[in-house]
Amino acid sequence: MSNELIEVLTKTGEEYRAKISNDSRFYLEVDIGNQGEKMGYPLIKEEYDGVKAIVPLKTPVTGVRVRVDGRTFVHYAQLESGIAIPGYVAKESGLPHKAYKPNDSMILNFA
C-alpha cells in the first residue's frame, strides 16, 4: 500500500503545485482518503479517510475562511512538493520530508 500512498501524495502535490507557497498562513485541506478513492485505491480510502493534507496557498481563495491556531499542526511533516501531512503518514509513505513549521495563526480556506 505504501506505493499507492506515495502515488496519492505525489499526485496531490502535482495537482496543487502552482498554488503552493511553503510558508503561507493560508491553506486548503485535502482528504487523503478521498484522493486515493478518486485514483482507484480503495485501501487508501479505507486507511486514510478523514486524514487531511494541508496545501499552503500563495494567495487566499474566495469563499469562507477560518482562523486556526498553528499549534494544530505541531506533528505535521512537509513534503518536497510543499504539502504538509501528519507525521505518521509521512513516515508510512517513506517520502523525503522535514518538520512543518506553521505560522502562529493559520487561515483555513474553504473553496
VOBA-1610 file (N, C-alpha, C; in pm, whole numbers, padded with zeros to 5 digits, always signed):
BEGIN
Met+00082-00120+00000Met+00000+00000+00000Met+00086+00126+00000Ser+00211+00118+00045Ser+00290+00241+00050Ser+00315+00298-00088Asn+00326+00212-00192Asn+00341+00264-00328Asn+00217+00344-00368Glu+00100+00295-00329Glu-00024+00368-00359Glu-00027+00499-00283Leu+00013+00497-00156Leu+00016+00619-00076Leu+00113+00719-00136Ile+00230+00672-00177Ile+00328+00760-00242Ile+00268+00825-00366Glu+00199+00745-00446Glu+00139+00798-00569Glu+00032+00903-00537Val-00052+00875-00438Val-00157+00970-00400Val-00096+01102-00352Leu+00004+01095-00266Leu+00066+01216-00214Leu+00141+01292-00323Thr+00207+01219-00409Thr+00280+01283-00520Thr+00184+01353-00614Lys+00077+01286-00653Lys-00021+01345-00744Lys-00089+01466-00682Thr-00115+01460-00552Thr-00176+01573-00483Thr-00084+01693-00488Gly+00045+01672-00463Gly+00143+01780-00472Gly+00150+01838-00612Glu+00144+01752-00712Glu+00148+01798-00852Glu+00023+01877-00887Glu-00091+01829-00838Glu-00220+01896-00868Glu-00221+02040-00818Tyr-00162+02065-00704Tyr-00166+02197-00642Tyr-00035+02276-00658Arg+00060+02223-00732Arg+00194+02282-00741Arg+00192+02432-00767Ala+00109+02479-00860Ala+00108+02622-00897Ala+00052+02711-00786Lys-00020+02653-00691Lys-00085+02731-00586Lys-00006+02730-00454Ile+00100+02649-00444Ile+00169+02627-00317Ile+00274+02734-00288Ser+00268+02784-00164Ser+00374+02868-00109Ser+00409+02807+00027Asn+00527+02749+00038Asn+00564+02668+00155Asn+00539+02731+00291Asp+00553+02862+00302Asp+00542+02925+00434Asp+00418+03012+00450Ser+00317+02989+00370Ser+00195+03070+00374Ser+00111+03040+00498Arg+00034+03139+00541Arg-00060+03117+00651Arg-00197+03072+00599Phe-00222+03092+00469Phe-00347+03048+00406Phe-00331+02905+00356Tyr-00433+02822+00378Tyr-00421+02684+00332Tyr-00558+02623+00300Leu-00552+02517+00220Leu-00668+02433+00191Leu-00643+02297+00255Glu-00750+02226+00287Glu-00738+02088+00334Glu-00778+01994+00220Val-00702+01886+00207Val-00731+01784+00107Val-00737+01651+00180Asp-00847+01578+00164Asp-00865+01449+00229Asp-00785+01343+00153Ile-00688+01283+00218Ile-00601+01184+00154Ile-00683+01062+00111Gly-00777+01019+00194Gly-00861+00904+00159Gly-00943+00930+00035Asn-01001+01049+00025Asn-01080+01083-00095Asn-00993+01090-00219Gln-00872+01143-00204Gln-00779+01148-00318Gln-00748+01005-00364Gly-00725+00915-00270Gly-00698+00775-00303Gly-00815+00710-00374Glu-00935+00740-00327Glu-01055+00683-00389Glu-01069+00733-00533Lys-01043+00863-00557Lys-01051+00918-00693Lys-00951+00849-00786Met-00839+00804-00729Met-00735+00740-00810Met-00754+00589-00820Gly-00862+00538-00757Gly-00892+00395-00768Gly-00822+00307-00665Tyr-00791+00364-00547Tyr-00725+00288-00441Tyr-00816+00276-00320Pro-00901+00174-00316Pro-00996+00161-00204Pro-00928+00141-00069Leu-00810+00079-00067Leu-00741+00060+00061Leu-00691+00193+00118Ile-00651+00284+00031Ile-00611+00418+00076Ile-00734+00489+00133Lys-00847+00477+00065Lys-00971+00538+00114Lys-01003+00486+00254Glu-00994+00356+00270Glu-01027+00293+00398Glu-00929+00335+00509Glu-00801+00332+00478Glu-00697+00360+00578Glu-00685+00507+00614Tyr-00704+00597+00516Tyr-00677+00739+00538Tyr-00798+00829+00523Asp-00917+00772+00530Asp-01039+00852+00520Asp-01044+00951+00636Gly-01059+01077+00604Gly-01065+01181+00706Gly-00929+01237+00746Val-00822+01180+00695Val-00688+01231+00724Val-00659+01343+00624Lys-00624+01458+00676Lys-00609+01577+00591Lys-00464+01612+00563Ala-00439+01641+00436Ala-00314+01705+00396Ala-00347+01853+00387Ile-00251+01938+00417Ile-00276+02080+00400Ile-00190+02134+00286Val-00251+02223+00212Val-00186+02284+00096Val-00169+02432+00127Pro-00047+02475+00162Pro-00024+02618+00188Pro-00037+02697+00056Leu-00120+02798+00057Leu-00154+02872-00065Leu-00076+03001-00082Lys-00040+03031-00206Lys+00026+03159-00236Lys-00066+03275-00202Thr-00193+03261-00238Thr-00292+03366-00210Thr-00420+03301-00160Pro-00497+03370-00079Pro-00624+03313-00033Pro-00720+03294-00150Val-00810+03199-00134Val-00912+03176-00236Val-01042+03239-00189Thr-01131+03267-00283Thr-01260+03324-00245Thr-01341+03218-00172Gly-01420+03262-00079Gly-01502+03171+00000Gly-01483+03196+00148Val-01528+03103+00227Val-01523+03115+00372Val-01381+03089+00421Arg-01341+03164+00524Arg-01209+03147+00586Arg-01226+03135+00737Val-01145+03049+00796Val-01150+03027+00940Val-01008+03033+00995Arg-00990+03109+01101Arg-00858+03120+01165Arg-00837+02996+01252Val-00716+02937+01242Val-00682+02815+01315Val-00548+02838+01385Asp-00537+02791+01507Asp-00412+02800+01582Asp-00306+02714+01514Gly-00191+02769+01484Gly-00084+02697+01417Gly-00034+02576+01492Arg-00056+02573+01624Arg-00013+02457+01703Arg-00089+02331+01666Thr-00198+02347+01593Thr-00274+02233+01543Thr-00186+02141+01460Phe-00084+02197+01396Phe-00001+02122+01302Phe+00136+02088+01357Val+00147+02076+01487Val+00275+02054+01552Val+00341+01923+01509His+00268+01821+01479His+00324+01692+01440His+00311+01666+01291Tyr+00308+01771+01212Tyr+00297+01757+01067Tyr+00437+01761+01004Ala+00446+01700+00886Ala+00570+01700+00809Ala+00541+01760+00672Gln+00639+01832+00618Gln+00620+01893+00486Gln+00701+01815+00383Leu+00632+01774+00278Leu+00696+01701+00170Leu+00768+01799+00077Glu+00851+01747-00010Glu+00923+01833-00104Glu+00828+01912-00194Ser+00709+01859-00219Ser+00611+01929-00303Ser+00554+02053-00235Gly+00567+02060-00101Gly+00514+02173-00025Gly+00391+02139+00056Ile+00322+02027+00023Ile+00206+01992+00104Ile+00254+01940+00239Ala+00172+01956+00340Ala+00205+01910+00474Ala+00106+01802+00514Ile+00157+01697+00576Ile+00075+01583+00615Ile+00110+01544+00758Pro+00019+01472+00826Pro+00053+01426+00960Pro+00184+01345+00957Gly+00263+01359+01061Gly+00393+01295+01067Gly+00388+01144+01046Tyr+00288+01078+01103Tyr+00281+00933+01088Tyr+00256+00893+00943Val+00184+00975+00868Val+00161+00946+00726Val+00291+00964+00649Ala+00368+01066+00683Ala+00497+01088+00618Ala+00589+00968+00642Lys+00592+00917+00764Lys+00675+00800+00794Lys+00628+00678+00717Glu+00496+00657+00712Glu+00442+00542+00641Glu+00470+00550+00491Ser+00472+00670+00436Ser+00496+00684+00292Ser+00642+00663+00257Gly+00732+00701+00348Gly+00874+00691+00320Gly+00927+00802+00231Leu+00842+00899+00198Leu+00885+01012+00114Leu+00974+01106+00194Pro+01070+01172+00128Pro+01153+01271+00197Pro+01066+01384+00253His+01093+01423+00375His+01014+01529+00439His+01096+01598+00546Lys+01042+01710+00591Lys+01103+01785+00702Lys+00989+01826+00794Ala+01023+01869+00913Ala+00920+01916+01007Ala+00851+02038+00947Tyr+00719+02039+00957Tyr+00641+02152+00906Tyr+00642+02262+01011Lys+00667+02384+00966Lys+00670+02500+01056Lys+00555+02593+01021Pro+00440+02574+01085Pro+00326+02660+01056Pro+00343+02798+01117Asn+00266+02892+01069Asn+00259+03024+01131Asn+00185+03011+01264Asp+00199+03109+01352Asp+00127+03106+01480Asp-00024+03100+01457Ser-00068+03170+01356Ser-00209+03173+01321Ser-00221+03135+01174Met-00301+03034+01147Met-00322+02987+01009Met-00466+03018+00969Ile-00489+03028+00839Ile-00624+03058+00790Ile-00668+02952+00691Leu-00765+02872+00734Leu-00821+02766+00650Leu-00917+02828+00550Asn-00897+02798+00422Asn-00982+02848+00314Asn-01072+02735+00267Phe-01200+02763+00258Phe-01297+02668+00201Phe-01334+02721+00064Ala-01300+02647-00038Ala-01328+02694-00174Ala-01466+02647-00219
//
